[in-house]
Every structure is written in structure tokens, then in C-alpha cells.
């Protein structure tokens, strides 16, 4: 796993042909792997929240809606094609129990729903996912192969 790129919270990085994109601490946040296999162009986004409601629309990579749109735009600028781009996602855990809360309080579930909706709206096929539950995840994305690996404490690695 040489050529590692670490993606922080509310961040996105791309790599082409070689490299591993890694993001840590996916609790209620979601890691989104976008990949164009033909040209081996991959991107990994670490989103925090479902929708960008900010005045002025700052913090593009913080939100599922603006992060997915902007990443697809950047991938297309590098020769990627939305018709070929596929997705894999991980995260969206319920990290805290809020007494008397409903789905509004479960930000992980809201993130999952928002990411799925945005991918569908953009015409991107969601190939695999490891979402929900109550555990944090680390997501590793190998751009050479398009393979993603989810690591969690106390559980064997899961290949997506």
C-alpha cells in the first residue's frame, strides 16, 4: 500500500492508476468511493452531513449533496465519465443514543439516505455498501483495482 493519501473529515482526494485513498473515523459520517474503472480514476469523499443548508454554500465536501456533485465535476474534468463511474460507501453509524429521538436525531441514517439519493439522482450505480450499525469504520480504497476495504475494531476486514 504505497502512495497513501489520507482524506480528512469534510475532505476529498483523487488518484489515478495507482495509490490508496484512506479515511479514518467514519462514525455517523460516510466515506464515498467513486471510481471510473476504464481510466482507473478514483475519488474518496468523507462527508459529515446530508445537505448543505449554509448561506453561501461553503464547506462543499462537508455535505453529501454538494460533495458528490463537485467530485463528479472534478472527475469529469480529468476524463471520467458519469456513465462509467460507480460507487461504494461505508459509515453512517448511530454513534450516540439520544433519549426520545426519532430518525431526525440519527444523523448516520440521514447521511445514508442522502448519499443514496444523491448517487441515484446523479445516475451513479451503488455497487456495495457497509452502513449503519453502531461502530466506527476505516475505509481504504485501492485505485489500481477499485477495491475498497472496511476495517472495524473487533470484526474481520470487509472487502467491498
N, C-alpha and C positions, 0 to 999 in steps of 0.2 A: 504494500500500500504506500508506494512512494507518491510524491506530488499531491500531498493532502492540502485541502482548502477547508478551513473552518468557517462555518456560517453561524453568525451570532443571532440573537433574538432580533426579530424585525429586520432581517437581512436576507440577501440573495447573492449567490455566486454561480458563475457558469464555468464550464470547462469543455474542451473538445478533444476527442480522440483518446486522451489519457487523463488520469487523475481521479482522486477520490474526494468527494464532497461530503463533509461530516457536519452534523448539527447535534448538539447535546441538549439535555434538559427539556425535552418535549413533554411537558405535563399536559395542561389544557391546550397548549399551543399545538400547531400542526406543521409537520415537515412535508413539503410537496416536492416530489421529484418529477421533473418534466424532461422528456427525452425524445430526440429525433434520431432514431436508430440509423437511418441511411447515412447521415453525416456525423454520427456519434457526438452530437451536441447535447449536453445535459445541463440542467439548472436545478439547484436546490434552494427552496424558499423556506424560511422559518417564520410563519405568521403567528400573531398573538390574538387577534380579534376578528370577528366575522365581517364587519362592514365599516368602511371609512365614513364616519359622520362628521369628521373635523371640518371646520370652516377653513377654506384654502387648500384642503386636501394634502396636507403634509404627511410625512411618515408613510410613504407609499407601500413599503414592504411589511408594515405592521399589520395590515388588514388583508383578508382573503381576496376581496373583490379587486382592489387596486393592485395588489401584488401579483396576482395571476395575470391580469391584463397587461401590466407593464413587463413582466417576464416574457410573456409570449411575444410582445412587441420587440423586445431586445433579441429574442431567439430568431425571429423572422429577419431582423436586421443582419444577423450572422449567417443567413442562408437556411434557417429552419423553416419548416412548413407546418402550419397548424393541422393540415390534413394527415401528417405523419406523426405528430407529437402525441405521446401517451403520458399517462400519469400514474404514480404510485404515491400513497400517502400513509403517514403514521402520526399518532398522537391523539389529541382530543380526549384526554383522560379527565375524569372527575376527581380533582385533587383535594377538594375540601367539601365537607358536608355542611350545608347551611340549613339550619333548622327551619322547617316550614317552607323551604324553597321549592319551586317547581322548575320546569325546564329553562325558564328565564335565568335562573341562578346558575345553571350548569353551562358555563362558558365553553367547556370542552365539546359538549353536544352541539351547541350553537355553531362552533367553529367547524365541526364535521359537516353539518348540514350546509353551511355557507360554502365550504370548499367544494363539496359535491355539486351544489347548484351552479357555482361559477364554472367548474370544468364542463358541465353539461351545456351551459349557456355558450361557452366558447367552442363547443364541438370537440372537446378533448376526451378521449377514452380513458376511463379509470380502470387500469388493469388489475391492481391489487391494493389492499389496504390492511393496516393493523391499527385500529382505532378504538377509542372508548376505554373501559376499564378504569382502574384506579392507580396505575403505575406509570412512572416517567419512563421515557424511552430515549435512546440514542439512535440516530439514523445515519447510516453510511451508504453512499451512492457511488458505484463504480461506473464512471463514464465510458470506459472502454467496452463494457458488456451490457450496461443498462440495468445491472443487478443492484438491488437495494437490500441492505441487511439491517434488521431492527434488533437492538440489544436492550435488554431489561434485566434488572437485578433479580436473581432467583429463577430465571427462565432461560432455556436454550435460545441461541440466536435464531431468528426467523428470517428466512430469505424471501423477499418479495419479488 
